[in-house]
Amino acid sequence: MNDTTARNFTLDDAVNDIEKRYVRANPKSEVHYQAATKTMPGANTRSTLHHDPFPVVLVKGEDARISDLDGNSYVDFLGEYTAGLYGHSEPTIKQAIIDALSGGFVLGGPNPYEARLAELMVERFPAVELIRFCNSGTEANMMNISLARAVTGRPAVMALNGSYHGGLFSFAGGSPSPMNAPIEAVIGEFNEVDRCRDLIRRHANRLAALIVEPVMGGAGCIPAEDDFLHMLRHETEQHGIVLIFDEVMTSRLSPGGLHQLVGITPDLISFGKYLGGGVTFGAFGGRTDLMARLDPRQPDALVHSGTYNNNVLTMAAGIAGLSKVFTPDITERLNQTGDDFRQHLQSVADQHDAPFQIMGRGSMICIHPQREPIKTFADTATSSPAARKLVHLEMHLRGFYLARRGFMSLSLPLTESDLNSFAEAFEAVVTEHGQVLAAH
Ligand SMILES: Cc1ncc(COP(=O)(O)O)c(C=O)c1O
């Protein structure tokens, strides 16, 4: 037993100790945080970014490095919750944004960029025949859901427990958010094939759509099992229910998205995050007959508007990223790196008999401080918040940036040496705190 484990007798002691060190390392961020509470609730404009005692204020990013107000720097393993795929200074994307900016912005009409990005996405994602742009993944999901309800004339939508489709349609935390849009929701258990099949059949004539994250990102990178997704496709097809894949995060997991990887054609797909090259982005698309209902040449066309849907900065950055940087072979390489990295972290934990499950698929990864296997959202309940906090703050103070809940997504500028350094730091945390983590 080394000095720290002797001193940190319980998990709470260990957490108190690391929190004090975190506060000491970040005095300017703390002052900034306190001042910002006067004008924003909890100094926050994006709930996901809050954690106690306060988050550090980020002031600069380059490649896969970021630094904060107190001058601490980090290797960025969060990757802006998958939106930061390209890192913080990708030169091709930067140039594309500068060029678009020089050509003038907020022009107020169609521009040459949007059709090109549409073309690239239709070529890339097999289930997408027609596409439209919006400003966020939240919007993309709400549009897909509304489109399905309008076309089918049915009221309800089936979602899976633990899933996050944006702040207006969230089942994170194991129940529907009180902030959800007032849409009747039928909630099934992720990866529970028989129970979900029964539920779909029972509610079939009320269900406009079924929406699923093929890897539940926010819930802790829990992959849907292939037979679960195939069952959803089969049943929704049988009952005329629109199957929506929320690929806001997962579209990065293969050149043609997760749906290509598992060989399933959903009716509609929601996109977001990295596909805007790091600028505000959302898109939704899929089957021609569904999307064509939005064709404004039709007298009964459904309306989808949005002032910034085709903003030139996003469109130009998205085109540069998809056509010149995140090419199919680079996509495959990044995800292979993610699979290897996840296995490496798991083997580090296993070698020390430490209680960890490293979940995910490809470049989406989540560290869960628990021994029990994870298949559904409920399975993550055995990870204690204190253990998550300990791992997060320990890795943070060692110079690695990730989410409190253990979420990480790999970005292109991360190097092999970055991954090895992370694994070494993780091993140090596991050895230092193995006993208190195992005992909690
Ligand atoms: C699966 C999924 N859907 C939707 C969203 C919402 O996207 P946005 O934050 O762009 O509104 C997110 C965001 O994390 C997500 O992970």
Ligand as a Chemical Component Dictionary entry (heavy atoms), coordinates in Angstrom:
data_LIG
# 
_chem_comp.id                   LIG 
_chem_comp.type                 NON-POLYMER 
_chem_comp.pdbx_formal_charge   0 
_chem_comp.three_letter_code    LIG 
# 
loop_
_chem_comp_atom.comp_id 
_chem_comp_atom.atom_id 
_chem_comp_atom.alt_atom_id 
_chem_comp_atom.type_symbol 
_chem_comp_atom.charge 
_chem_comp_atom.model_Cartn_x 
_chem_comp_atom.model_Cartn_y 
_chem_comp_atom.model_Cartn_z 
_chem_comp_atom.pdbx_ordinal 
LIG C1 C1 C 0 -27.264 10.785 -29.839 1  
LIG C2 C2 C 0 -27.484 12.243 -29.743 2  
LIG N1 N1 N 0 -28.576 12.790 -30.305 3  
LIG C3 C3 C 0 -28.808 14.115 -30.246 4  
LIG C4 C4 C 0 -27.945 14.957 -29.613 5  
LIG C5 C5 C 0 -28.226 16.430 -29.568 6  
LIG O1 O1 O 0 -27.377 17.097 -30.445 7  
LIG P1 P1 P 0 -27.103 18.666 -30.224 8  
LIG O2 O2 O 0 -26.333 18.789 -28.960 9  
LIG O3 O3 O 0 -26.319 19.054 -31.445 10 
LIG O4 O4 O 0 -28.438 19.318 -30.181 11 
LIG C6 C6 C 0 -26.800 14.460 -29.008 12 
LIG C7 C7 C 0 -25.866 15.337 -28.293 13 
LIG O5 O5 O 0 -25.011 14.939 -27.551 14 
LIG C8 C8 C 0 -26.564 13.059 -29.071 15 
LIG O6 O6 O 0 -25.501 12.506 -28.490 16 
# 
loop_
_chem_comp_bond.comp_id 
_chem_comp_bond.atom_id_1 
_chem_comp_bond.atom_id_2 
_chem_comp_bond.value_order 
_chem_comp_bond.pdbx_ordinal 
LIG C1 C2 SING 1  
LIG C2 N1 SING 2  
LIG C2 C8 DOUB 3  
LIG N1 C3 DOUB 4  
LIG C3 C4 SING 5  
LIG C4 C5 SING 6  
LIG C4 C6 DOUB 7  
LIG C5 O1 SING 8  
LIG O1 P1 SING 9  
LIG P1 O2 DOUB 10 
LIG P1 O3 SING 11 
LIG P1 O4 SING 12 
LIG C6 C7 SING 13 
LIG C6 C8 SING 14 
LIG C7 O5 DOUB 15 
LIG C8 O6 SING 16 
# 
